[in-house]
Amino acid sequence: DRPIAFSELLEYPEQLDVSGLYPKPVLVSMSLPPDLFVWRNSGIPTAIRYRYSSPRSADDSRLSLSLNGRFVGSYLLRPEEGSSALSRMRLAVRGSENISDRERMIMPALKLGGQNQLRFDFSFAGGSGNTQREPCQPAVATDVRAAIDEQSTIDFSGFHHYLEMPNLRSFAGSGFPFSKMADLSETIVVVPRNPSVAQTTALFETLAGIGSQVGYPALGVRVVHDWNVAQAADADVLLIGPMPENLRARPDARLLLLDAQATLNQPRKPRYAGATAAAVFNTTGVQPEHEATSRVMVQSLAPMAAVVGMQSAHHPQRSVVALLGTTDEDFELLREGLADSGKREAMRGSVVLIRESGVASEMVGPHYYVGYLPWWQKLWFALSEQPVLLVLGSLLVVVILSTLLWMGLYRVARRRLRHVD
C-alpha cells in the first residue's frame, strides 16, 4: 500500500556501497506474492537514486541495470551529476514497450512470485587505457566509490490480488495461499489425533519453509484434529496425513491415495460426441487431443506421496492443500520433495504425485479464483480468453451506438423540417 525503500530490502550493512575501478555489482533481492495481478499494466514505478565519484571529464563511465539476469539499460555517469542522480522508470510486466527518454524507461517482464533480483553495475572508463589523454595519466582518481541510495523506491501499491486456483506451483514456490498473512493467522492445520514423528516433522518443515519465504515465524497458525471444525472455519486449510472420509466423498477430490496405490479421477468433457481417448497422467500437464472421462490408477512398490489442492466447500475464497501419505516412508519422500528446489519447480496444477522416480503434476477438477478485481477488469480479463465473444460484443456495441446516433440525427432532422414548414 506504499512505495518500498531499498533500505527495507537490505540483507546486511553497506550492501549498496561499492568501491574501486572494477567494483562488484550491487544486488537487491525481493520476493513478490504470486497473486499480484499485473495483467495489462503499464509497469511498476521505480525511482533509483545513485551517487558516484565524478569522472574528470565526460567519458564512457556508466551504470548498467539488469533484472533477473536480463539487461535493462544503462546510464552515463556525467561529471556534473556525481553528487546525486535520480532516474525514474517503470518495472514493466510486459516486454513490448519501448524506451521513451533517458530518465523514463520500461524494464523487461518481472517473474512474479519468485525471488527477483535487481543488479546494478558501475563501470568506470578509467579502468581501461582507451580514454587516457596523456601517457601515464589516469582518467579518474584511484579511490573510486559509488552507491545506490537507500531511499530509492519501488512501488507495488495499487495492484490488485487475483489468482486462478488450484495452483500448487504457488504453494511450492511461496507457500500461497497460507503466506497471505505473514504469521499464518488465517491458516488451520489438520493433523491426526496421534500424529507420527514423520507427520509432525513434515508439519514443522512445511511451516518453516513458508516462514522462510515471508520472513516471519508461523505464530498465528491453529492446529486441530477434527476435519469438520477446520472446514467450517473461514481459513485456508493445510491437511497433513490421510485424507478424511468426508473429503474423499467430494466430487472434486480428484486423487485417492491408499497404501501404495493412487487413483486419479479425470472428469473431462469430450470435445465431440463419441470421443473415447483416455487421458494420460503425465508430467507435462498438457491435455490430450481428445478428452474423455477416465480414471487413472498408479501402482507403486516403493513409497509414494501426493499434494492435492482444492477449493473450500464452505468458503469460496478459501483453499485446501493436502499433503498425503500413508507410511513414514511416504512422508519422508514428501519432505525430500518439498525441500528439493528442482522437484518444487516441477510441482504445478491441482494434483502432484511424488515418487522416487520423480514428480508428476496434473491439472484436474474445477478452477476458481481468489482475490478481488473490479467488475470491469474482471470482464475484460474474462473476454481476453474469448476473442470471438469480444469481436461479437464489439460489433453489438457499434450497432447499438450507430442506431442511437441515427435515431438522434433523424429526430433532429424532422424537427428542423417542421420549423421550415
C-alpha positions as CSV (number, residue, x, y, z in Angstrom):
1,D,0.0,0.0,0.0
2,R,3.0,2.3,-0.3
3,P,6.4,2.7,-2.0
4,I,9.1,0.4,-0.6
5,A,12.5,1.9,0.1
6,F,15.6,-0.2,-0.7
7,S,16.6,0.3,3.0
8,E,13.8,-2.1,3.8
9,L,15.2,-4.8,1.5
10,L,18.8,-4.8,2.7
11,E,20.3,-8.0,4.0
12,Y,23.5,-6.6,5.5
13,P,25.0,-3.1,6.1
14,E,26.8,-1.3,3.2
15,Q,25.1,-3.7,0.7
16,L,24.5,-0.8,-1.6
17,D,28.1,0.6,-1.5
18,V,31.0,-0.3,-3.8
19,S,34.5,1.0,-4.4
20,G,37.4,0.5,-6.8
21,L,37.9,0.9,-10.5
22,Y,36.3,-2.5,-11.0
23,P,33.6,-2.6,-8.3
24,K,31.5,-5.6,-7.6
25,P,27.8,-5.5,-8.6
26,V,25.1,-4.1,-6.2
27,L,22.4,-6.8,-5.8
28,V,18.9,-6.1,-4.3
29,S,16.6,-9.1,-3.9
30,M,12.9,-9.1,-3.3
31,S,10.2,-11.8,-3.1
32,L,6.7,-11.0,-4.5
33,P,3.3,-12.6,-3.9
34,P,2.1,-14.9,-6.7
35,D,-1.4,-13.4,-6.7
36,L,-0.2,-9.9,-7.7
37,F,-2.5,-9.1,-10.7
38,V,-0.4,-7.3,-13.3
39,W,-2.4,-8.1,-16.4
40,R,-2.4,-5.2,-18.9
41,N,-0.5,-3.0,-16.6
42,S,1.9,-0.3,-17.9
43,G,4.6,-1.1,-15.3
44,I,5.8,-0.8,-11.8
45,P,7.0,2.7,-10.8
46,T,10.6,2.7,-9.6
47,A,12.8,5.7,-8.5
48,I,16.5,4.9,-8.4
49,R,18.9,7.4,-6.7
50,Y,22.7,6.8,-7.0
51,R,26.0,8.5,-6.1
52,Y,29.4,8.1,-7.6
53,S,32.9,9.6,-7.7
54,S,32.7,12.1,-10.6
55,P,35.0,11.5,-13.6
56,R,37.2,14.4,-14.5
57,S,35.6,14.6,-17.9
58,A,32.7,13.1,-19.9
59,D,33.7,9.6,-20.8
60,D,32.2,6.1,-21.1
61,S,31.6,5.6,-17.4
62,R,28.1,4.3,-16.8
63,L,25.7,2.5,-14.5
64,S,24.2,-0.7,-16.0
65,L,20.9,-2.1,-14.7
66,S,19.6,-5.7,-15.1
67,L,16.6,-7.5,-13.7
68,N,16.6,-11.3,-13.1
69,G,19.6,-11.7,-15.3
70,R,18.2,-9.7,-18.2
71,F,19.8,-6.4,-19.3
72,V,17.6,-3.4,-18.9
73,G,19.6,-0.3,-19.8
74,S,22.5,1.9,-18.8
75,Y,23.1,5.5,-17.6
76,L,26.1,7.6,-18.4
77,L,27.9,8.8,-15.3
78,R,28.3,12.5,-16.0
79,P,30.8,14.7,-14.2
80,E,28.2,17.3,-13.2
81,E,25.8,14.7,-11.7
82,G,28.2,12.9,-9.4
83,S,26.8,14.2,-6.1
84,S,23.3,12.9,-6.7
85,A,21.4,11.5,-9.6
86,L,17.8,10.4,-9.9
87,S,16.3,8.1,-12.6
88,R,12.6,7.3,-12.7
89,M,11.4,4.3,-14.5
90,R,8.7,1.7,-14.5
91,L,9.3,-2.1,-14.0
92,A,7.3,-3.5,-16.8
93,V,5.2,-6.6,-16.6
94,R,5.0,-6.7,-20.4
95,G,8.0,-6.7,-22.6
96,S,6.7,-4.8,-25.7
97,E,7.1,-1.2,-24.6
98,N,10.0,1.0,-25.8
99,I,12.2,3.5,-24.1
100,S,10.7,6.9,-24.3
101,D,13.5,9.1,-23.0
102,R,16.7,8.9,-20.9
103,E,15.1,9.0,-17.5
104,R,11.9,7.1,-18.2
105,M,12.2,3.6,-19.4
106,I,10.5,0.2,-19.3
107,M,12.1,-2.8,-17.7
108,P,11.6,-6.3,-19.0
109,A,9.0,-8.6,-17.5
110,L,9.2,-9.4,-13.9
111,K,8.9,-13.0,-12.7
112,L,6.3,-12.6,-10.0
113,G,6.0,-14.9,-7.1
114,G,9.7,-15.9,-7.0
115,Q,12.9,-14.4,-5.9
116,N,13.6,-11.4,-8.0
117,Q,16.9,-9.6,-8.2
118,L,17.9,-6.1,-9.3
119,R,21.6,-5.8,-10.3
120,F,23.5,-2.5,-10.6
121,D,26.9,-2.5,-12.3
122,F,29.1,0.6,-12.0
123,S,31.7,0.7,-14.8
124,F,34.4,3.4,-14.8
125,A,36.2,4.1,-18.1
126,G,39.4,5.0,-16.2
127,G,39.8,1.3,-15.6
128,S,40.9,0.8,-19.2
129,G,43.5,2.8,-21.1
130,N,41.3,3.8,-24.0
131,T,40.3,7.1,-22.5
132,Q,43.7,8.4,-21.4
133,R,44.5,11.8,-22.9
134,E,48.2,11.6,-22.0
135,P,50.6,8.7,-21.2
136,C,50.6,7.5,-17.6
137,Q,47.7,9.9,-16.7
138,P,44.7,8.1,-15.2
139,A,41.4,9.5,-16.3
140,V,39.8,9.0,-12.8
141,A,41.0,9.0,-9.3
142,T,42.3,5.7,-7.9
143,D,39.8,5.9,-4.9
144,V,36.6,5.5,-6.8
145,R,33.3,5.0,-4.9
146,A,29.7,4.6,-5.8
147,A,26.4,3.7,-4.1
148,I,22.8,3.2,-4.7
149,D,20.9,5.4,-2.3
150,E,18.8,3.6,0.4
151,Q,15.9,5.9,-0.3
152,S,15.5,4.5,-3.8
153,T,11.9,3.1,-4.0
154,I,9.8,0.6,-5.8
155,D,6.1,0.9,-5.7
156,F,3.7,-2.0,-5.9
157,S,0.7,-0.1,-4.4
158,G,-2.4,-0.1,-6.5
159,F,-2.1,-3.6,-7.8
160,H,-5.0,-6.0,-7.1
161,H,-4.6,-9.6,-5.8
162,Y,-6.3,-12.1,-8.0
163,L,-5.2,-15.6,-8.9
164,E,-6.6,-18.7,-10.5
165,M,-6.7,-21.7,-8.2
166,P,-5.8,-24.6,-7.5
167,N,-2.2,-23.6,-8.1
168,L,0.3,-25.9,-6.4
169,R,3.2,-24.0,-8.1
170,S,2.4,-21.0,-5.9
171,F,2.2,-23.3,-2.9
172,A,5.6,-25.0,-3.6
173,G,7.3,-21.7,-4.6
174,S,5.9,-19.3,-2.0
175,G,3.6,-21.1,0.4
176,F,0.5,-19.5,-1.1
177,P,-2.4,-19.3,0.0
178,F,-1.1,-19.6,3.5
179,S,1.5,-17.0,3.1
180,K,-1.1,-14.3,2.5
181,M,-0.7,-13.5,6.2
182,A,2.9,-13.4,7.5
183,D,2.1,-15.1,10.8
184,L,-0.3,-17.6,9.2
185,S,-3.1,-16.3,11.3
186,E,-5.6,-17.3,8.6
187,T,-4.3,-20.9,8.4
188,I,-5.7,-24.0,10.1
189,V,-3.6,-27.2,10.1
190,V,-5.3,-30.6,10.4
191,V,-3.2,-33.5,11.7
192,P,-4.2,-36.9,13.1
193,R,-5.0,-37.0,16.8
194,N,-1.9,-39.1,17.3
195,P,0.5,-38.0,14.6
196,S,3.6,-39.9,13.9
197,V,7.1,-38.5,14.1
198,A,7.3,-38.3,10.3
199,Q,4.0,-36.4,10.1
200,T,5.0,-34.0,12.8
201,T,8.3,-33.4,11.1
202,A,6.6,-32.8,7.8
203,L,4.4,-30.2,9.6
204,F,7.2,-28.3,11.1
205,E,9.3,-28.3,8.0
206,T,6.4,-27.1,5.9
207,L,5.7,-24.2,8.3
208,A,9.4,-23.4,8.4
209,G,9.6,-23.3,4.6
210,I,6.6,-20.9,4.5
211,G,8.2,-18.8,7.2
212,S,11.5,-18.6,5.2
213,Q,9.5,-17.2,2.3
214,V,7.7,-14.5,4.2
215,G,10.4,-13.7,6.7
216,Y,8.3,-14.3,9.8
217,P,7.5,-17.3,12.0
218,A,4.1,-19.0,12.0
219,L,3.0,-17.6,15.3
220,G,-0.7,-17.4,14.4
221,V,-1.3,-20.8,12.9
222,R,-4.0,-23.0,14.5
223,V,-3.7,-26.8,14.8
224,V,-6.8,-29.0,15.1
225,H,-7.6,-32.7,14.8
226,D,-11.2,-32.5,13.7
227,W,-11.7,-32.0,9.9
228,N,-15.3,-30.8,10.4
229,V,-14.1,-28.0,12.6
230,A,-11.4,-27.0,10.1
231,Q,-13.6,-26.9,7.0
232,A,-16.3,-24.8,8.7
233,A,-13.8,-22.1,9.7
234,D,-13.1,-19.1,7.5
235,A,-9.5,-20.0,6.9
236,D,-7.2,-21.8,4.5
237,V,-6.6,-25.4,5.5
238,L,-3.4,-27.4,5.4
239,L,-4.1,-31.1,5.8
240,I,-1.2,-33.5,6.7
241,G,-1.9,-37.2,6.9
242,P,-4.5,-39.5,5.3
243,M,-7.5,-37.9,3.6
244,P,-10.6,-37.8,5.8
245,E,-13.6,-39.9,4.6
246,N,-16.0,-36.9,4.0
247,L,-13.2,-35.2,1.9
248,R,-12.8,-38.3,-0.2
249,A,-16.6,-38.2,-1.0
250,R,-16.3,-34.7,-2.5
251,P,-16.7,-34.7,-6.3
252,D,-13.6,-32.5,-6.7
253,A,-11.4,-34.8,-4.6
254,R,-9.6,-36.0,-7.7
255,L,-6.9,-38.1,-6.0
256,L,-7.4,-41.0,-3.7
257,L,-4.2,-42.3,-2.1
258,L,-4.5,-45.6,-0.3
259,D,-1.4,-47.6,0.7
260,A,0.8,-47.8,-2.4
261,Q,-2.0,-47.1,-4.9
262,A,-3.1,-43.7,-6.2
263,T,-6.4,-43.3,-8.1
264,L,-6.7,-40.1,-10.2
265,N,-10.2,-39.2,-11.4
266,Q,-10.3,-37.0,-14.5
267,P,-13.9,-35.9,-15.3
268,R,-13.5,-34.1,-18.5
269,K,-16.0,-33.4,-21.3
270,P,-15.2,-34.8,-24.7
271,R,-14.6,-32.3,-27.5
272,Y,-17.1,-34.1,-29.8
273,A,-19.6,-36.9,-29.4
274,G,-18.1,-40.3,-29.4
275,A,-14.6,-39.3,-28.1
276,T,-13.2,-42.2,-26.2
277,A,-9.5,-41.4,-26.0
278,A,-8.2,-41.9,-22.4
279,A,-6.4,-39.2,-20.5
280,V,-2.9,-40.0,-19.6
281,F,-1.3,-38.9,-16.3
282,N,1.9,-37.2,-17.3
283,T,4.5,-34.7,-16.1
284,T,3.7,-32.0,-18.7
285,G,0.2,-31.1,-17.6
286,V,-0.9,-30.9,-21.3
287,Q,-4.4,-32.2,-22.0
288,P,-4.7,-34.9,-24.7
289,E,-6.1,-34.1,-28.1
290,H,-9.4,-36.0,-27.4
291,E,-10.5,-35.6,-23.9
292,A,-12.7,-38.2,-22.1
293,T,-13.8,-39.1,-18.7
294,S,-11.3,-41.5,-17.2
295,R,-9.8,-43.0,-14.1
296,V,-6.1,-43.5,-13.9
297,M,-4.6,-45.8,-11.3
298,V,-0.9,-45.6,-10.3
299,Q,0.6,-48.6,-8.5
300,S,3.9,-48.3,-6.7
301,L,6.0,-50.8,-4.9
302,A,8.1,-48.0,-3.4
303,P,7.0,-45.1,-1.2
304,M,4.6,-42.6,-2.8
305,A,3.2,-39.3,-1.6
306,A,0.9,-36.7,-3.0
307,V,-0.1,-33.0,-2.8
308,V,-3.6,-32.0,-3.7
309,G,-5.2,-28.6,-3.9
310,M,-8.9,-27.8,-4.0
311,Q,-11.5,-25.1,-3.0
312,S,-13.0,-25.0,0.4
313,A,-16.5,-26.4,0.5
314,H,-17.9,-23.6,2.7
315,H,-15.9,-20.5,1.8
316,P,-15.3,-19.8,-1.9
317,Q,-12.3,-17.6,-1.2
318,R,-10.5,-20.3,0.9
319,S,-8.4,-23.2,-0.3
320,V,-7.4,-26.7,1.0
321,V,-3.9,-28.1,0.4
322,A,-3.5,-31.7,1.4
323,L,-0.1,-33.4,2.0
324,L,-1.0,-37.0,1.7
325,G,0.8,-40.2,2.7
326,T,0.1,-43.5,4.4
327,T,3.5,-44.5,5.9
328,D,6.5,-42.9,7.4
329,E,8.4,-43.6,4.2
330,D,5.8,-41.7,2.2
331,F,6.2,-38.6,4.4
332,E,10.0,-38.9,4.2
333,L,9.6,-38.8,0.4
334,L,7.2,-35.9,0.7
335,R,9.7,-33.9,2.9
336,E,12.5,-34.5,0.5
337,G,10.4,-33.4,-2.4
338,L,9.3,-30.1,-0.8
339,A,12.9,-29.5,0.3
340,D,14.3,-30.1,-3.2
341,S,14.2,-26.9,-5.3
342,G,14.2,-28.9,-8.6
343,K,11.2,-31.0,-7.5
344,R,9.4,-28.0,-6.2
345,E,9.8,-26.3,-9.6
346,A,8.1,-29.3,-11.2
347,M,5.0,-29.0,-8.9
348,R,2.0,-27.4,-10.6
349,G,-1.7,-27.8,-11.2
350,S,-4.0,-29.3,-8.7
351,V,-2.5,-32.8,-8.1
352,V,1.1,-33.7,-7.6
353,L,2.4,-37.3,-7.2
354,I,5.8,-37.7,-5.6
355,R,7.7,-41.0,-6.2
356,E,11.3,-42.0,-6.1
357,S,11.3,-41.7,-9.9
358,G,10.3,-38.1,-9.8
359,V,7.4,-35.7,-9.6
360,A,4.3,-35.8,-11.8
361,S,1.8,-33.0,-11.9
362,E,-1.7,-32.6,-13.4
363,M,-4.5,-30.1,-13.5
364,V,-7.8,-31.7,-13.0
365,G,-11.1,-30.6,-11.4
366,P,-12.8,-27.2,-11.4
367,H,-11.0,-23.9,-11.4
368,Y,-11.8,-21.0,-9.1
369,Y,-10.3,-17.5,-8.3
370,V,-9.2,-16.0,-5.1
371,G,-8.8,-12.3,-4.5
372,Y,-10.6,-9.2,-5.8
373,L,-10.9,-7.4,-9.1
374,P,-13.2,-4.5,-10.1
375,W,-16.0,-5.8,-12.2
376,W,-14.8,-4.0,-15.4
377,Q,-11.3,-5.6,-15.1
378,K,-12.8,-9.0,-14.4
379,L,-15.0,-8.6,-17.5
380,W,-12.1,-7.6,-19.7
381,F,-10.0,-10.4,-18.2
382,A,-12.7,-13.0,-19.0
383,L,-13.2,-11.7,-22.5
384,S,-9.4,-11.8,-23.3
385,E,-9.6,-15.6,-23.5
386,Q,-12.7,-15.4,-25.7
387,P,-11.7,-13.4,-28.8
388,V,-14.9,-14.4,-30.7
389,L,-17.1,-13.1,-28.0
390,L,-15.0,-10.0,-27.8
391,V,-15.5,-9.3,-31.5
392,L,-19.2,-10.1,-31.4
393,G,-19.6,-7.8,-28.3
394,S,-17.7,-5.0,-30.1
395,L,-19.9,-5.3,-33.2
396,L,-23.0,-5.3,-31.0
397,V,-21.9,-2.1,-29.2
398,V,-21.1,-0.5,-32.6
399,V,-24.6,-1.4,-33.9
400,I,-26.3,-0.1,-30.8
401,L,-24.3,3.2,-30.8
402,S,-24.9,3.6,-34.5
403,T,-28.6,3.0,-34.1
404,L,-28.9,5.5,-31.2
405,L,-26.9,8.1,-33.2
406,W,-29.1,7.6,-36.3
407,M,-32.3,7.9,-34.3
408,G,-31.0,11.1,-32.7
409,L,-30.0,12.6,-36.0
410,Y,-33.3,11.6,-37.5
411,R,-35.2,13.4,-34.8
412,V,-33.1,16.5,-35.2
413,A,-33.8,16.4,-38.9
414,R,-37.5,16.1,-38.5
415,R,-37.5,18.9,-36.0
416,R,-35.7,21.2,-38.5
417,L,-38.1,20.3,-41.3
418,R,-41.1,21.0,-39.0
419,H,-39.7,24.5,-38.4
420,V,-39.2,25.1,-42.1
421,D,-42.8,24.2,-42.9
